[in-house]
Amino acid sequence: MKPLEIAVRLGGKVHSGAYTVRDAIVSVVYRGKSKATQVGGSSPETIAGMLLRELVLGKSSPVAAATPSPAGVVSWVSTTTAWSIVSER
């Protein structure tokens, strides 16, 4: 799937990134950094906007643990949500 553009305005400045949706996972890329999570009750575009804001602000998700598996899947467990990110290593 071709990446879609997403932009957020923070502090009067517009920050642009790109996002994709694949297998119910929204992935956002901004200035060489990326963040991903599962699609839940919100639209992929809304989720992409939230992830982009986190990337711009340099915030990390409320992650309690990250456990890599031999298949290249990293499972992230937070206090509010659980999701998986498939890495392409």
C-alpha positions as CSV (number, residue, x, y, z in Angstrom):
1,M,0.0,0.0,0.0
2,K,1.2,3.5,-0.9
3,P,1.9,5.7,2.2
4,L,-0.7,8.4,2.9
5,E,0.2,11.8,4.0
6,I,-0.8,13.0,7.5
7,A,-0.2,16.4,9.2
8,V,-0.7,17.8,12.6
9,R,-0.5,21.4,13.9
10,L,1.4,21.8,17.1
11,G,2.5,25.1,18.6
12,G,1.5,26.9,15.4
13,K,3.7,24.7,13.3
14,V,2.5,22.1,10.8
15,H,4.3,18.7,11.0
16,S,3.9,16.2,8.1
17,G,4.5,12.5,8.1
18,A,3.2,9.4,6.3
19,Y,1.2,6.5,7.4
20,T,0.1,3.1,6.1
21,V,-2.4,0.5,7.3
22,R,-1.7,-3.1,6.9
23,D,-3.3,-6.1,8.6
24,A,-5.1,-3.7,11.0
25,I,-1.8,-2.0,12.0
26,V,-1.3,1.7,11.5
27,S,2.3,2.7,11.0
28,V,3.5,6.3,11.0
29,V,6.9,7.7,9.8
30,Y,8.1,11.1,10.8
31,R,11.7,12.4,10.2
32,G,13.2,8.9,10.2
33,K,11.3,7.8,13.3
34,S,8.3,5.4,13.3
35,K,5.5,4.3,15.5
36,A,2.8,1.7,15.1
37,T,-0.3,0.3,16.8
38,Q,-3.4,-1.7,16.1
39,V,-6.5,-0.2,14.7
40,G,-9.1,-0.1,17.4
41,G,-12.3,1.9,17.8
42,S,-11.0,5.0,16.0
43,S,-10.4,5.5,12.3
44,P,-6.9,4.8,10.9
45,E,-6.5,8.5,10.1
46,T,-7.3,9.5,13.7
47,I,-4.8,6.9,15.1
48,A,-2.2,8.1,12.6
49,G,-2.7,11.7,13.8
50,M,-2.2,10.6,17.5
51,L,0.9,8.6,16.6
52,L,2.3,11.5,14.6
53,R,1.7,13.9,17.6
54,E,3.6,11.5,19.8
55,L,6.5,11.3,17.4
56,V,6.7,15.1,17.0
57,L,6.6,15.6,20.8
58,G,9.1,12.8,21.3
59,K,6.8,11.0,23.6
60,S,7.0,7.2,24.0
61,S,3.9,5.1,24.5
62,P,3.1,3.8,28.0
63,V,5.1,0.6,27.5
64,A,5.6,-1.7,30.4
65,A,7.5,-4.4,28.5
66,A,8.8,-5.3,25.0
67,T,9.6,-8.9,24.2
68,P,11.1,-9.9,20.8
69,S,10.3,-13.2,19.4
70,P,12.3,-15.3,16.9
71,A,9.7,-14.5,14.2
72,G,10.6,-10.8,14.3
73,V,7.4,-9.8,16.1
74,V,7.7,-7.5,19.0
75,S,4.8,-7.6,21.5
76,W,4.3,-4.4,23.4
77,V,2.2,-4.4,26.6
78,S,1.0,-1.2,28.1
79,T,-1.2,-0.3,31.0
80,T,-4.1,0.4,28.7
81,T,-3.6,-1.6,25.5
82,A,-1.8,-4.6,24.0
83,W,-0.6,-4.7,20.4
84,S,2.0,-6.2,18.1
85,I,4.4,-4.7,15.7
86,V,5.9,-6.8,12.9
87,S,9.4,-5.7,12.3
88,E,11.1,-6.2,8.9
89,R,14.5,-7.2,10.1
